[in-house]
Amino acid sequence: MNRKWNNVKTFLSKPYNILLILLLLSLTYLVVLPLFSIVKDAFVVHPSEKSRIGQAVGSFTLYHWIRAFFSNYSKILIWTPLWHSLYTSVFTCLVAILIGGGFAWLVTRTDMMWKGTLTKLFIFPYIMPSWTLALAWRNFFKNAVVGGAPGIFTALTGIAIPNWFAYGPFPIILTTGLHYAPFAYILIGGVLRNMDANLEEAAIILNTTKARMFTRITIPMVMPAVMSTIILVFSSSMSSFAVPQFLGLPVRYYVLTTEMYSTIQGTNPGVGYIIAILMIVLSIIIMLMNQYIIGTRKSYATVTGKSANISLFRLGRIRTPISLFVGLVVMCMSLVPLISFVLQSLILTDGNYHFSNMTLDFWIGISKGGNDYQDKAGILLNADVWNTLFNSLKLSFACAVGAGTVGFLAGYSIVRRRGSLLSRVVENLTFIPYLIPSMAFAAIYLSMFSQQRGIIPPLYGTFTILALIGTVKYLPMASRSGVNSMLQLSPEIEEAGIILGVPWIKRMTRIIVPIEKSTIVSGYLLPFVSCMRELSLFVILVTANNRVLTTLLFFYDEKGWAQYGNAINLLIIFIVLVMNFVVERLTGASIEKGVGGK
């Protein structure tokens, strides 16, 4: 007995063991138990369903499951949105791979002109919020039939845009694919940049054609990056809410996320929780597919320590045309959307882009006291905008501090006990939130914290639930950053402090933190940037009293106040770009070289 007690005391005498236990308990409550909570809520009656179901609130029922899968409404509630989500996600992957992978090959393997400038501009859409291109598309191509007033393209050319081009699956696929094309470039370009040139040199000696080299050498070697891109883009597209909401809702083109939003906010929350469970199951299947496919090959080594001199493919006569074409596409992706936001935030009457119809009222106008949208103060003088901006900054700061601190301590503890069961369990728990789609994760927290839980009061409608879910959702990026940095730090450095009798707090603040300060700052700033541009995670959890900028933009868009919405979007983009600049300056991270977060 004494021996066991001594083992326990020895175990608890090490700070990283205590941290692992605390993390295990906290993550079990914040990650694992909510999964059970949402499953439970898919089998009980909710207040908004009481009169329709005819049972007491909280009682067991299979009504939601029957309604979702075996009723006349099943096609509308589940099967059609599921098909739409799968369809748009598959073709989004195709667009992202073709454009991002093609750009990566042109930059790393050819003598294309203006590579440095085009690369920075190509990354631009990935830094901005995901709905940026969707709003820009709507600004340019909306039509009078659905949009109420023609967009910029029709105003300039007089050509009416058909519905299929302006709304629905085509623009959803294209804009989402363009948003994630830089992500494909980051992954695929990194592999192409580091690939051993001897492979291609050997093929040239054997008189292999360029086409055969590309299909038999280049493509197989970048296959892991391509598969990772497909899996991650597919998963991100499946969980996308803002883009299908902006471009699909006008023509009633629903996907799983938009259907979940309408059911949870409406009178069918039980069906909404079933959709959340379905999305989680799909995410797990995608993850397992990724592990199976990548695991079928034993080696994908592209860096061998031998010659790294890359022989660039000479474009010859088509060098200038291809460079101009790529430059035009990149400009349309990065700079043209900003121009559309500026124009749309200045016009007084929607659809009229003449200079005489432009005003700064939506930016600096004084409130006229009326109920019409033109009577509101401009966003720079609007108290609601400033309050939501303060909420956004406060929430982003809280999530950054929470995720960054816990992520760093998790990385420290996991590495110090690496190889143990406790370390592996905690490491896996910190990664689970990344696999859960944002809106499904929000539905989980809505299910768990909308009522009293022991000593914890209902949190719905409070700032606390937003900070809590943001911290947990962004924990994976901070914890992975912490693990990677601590793996590079030799334990002998801390052991020297232990030998000298330096307390743990002092070892952390005087030894480990100064050495790892760059990674620690990155672990704080990347969640801050991600939180500032987040919509899906917060849209069903906010109320009128705790809105953030992204949800205020969504609120204005639902009301049809396009000018205010576009102005707020520009404000969000400006803040995000400034913070990304700060991240790069303080941490040295360069996102175009494959370093950085979402």
Summary of the structure (lengths in Angstrom):
residues: 598
radius of gyration: 26.0
end to end distance: 51.0
largest distance: 88.0
contacts: 2006
relative contact order: 0.11
helix: 73%
strand: 1%
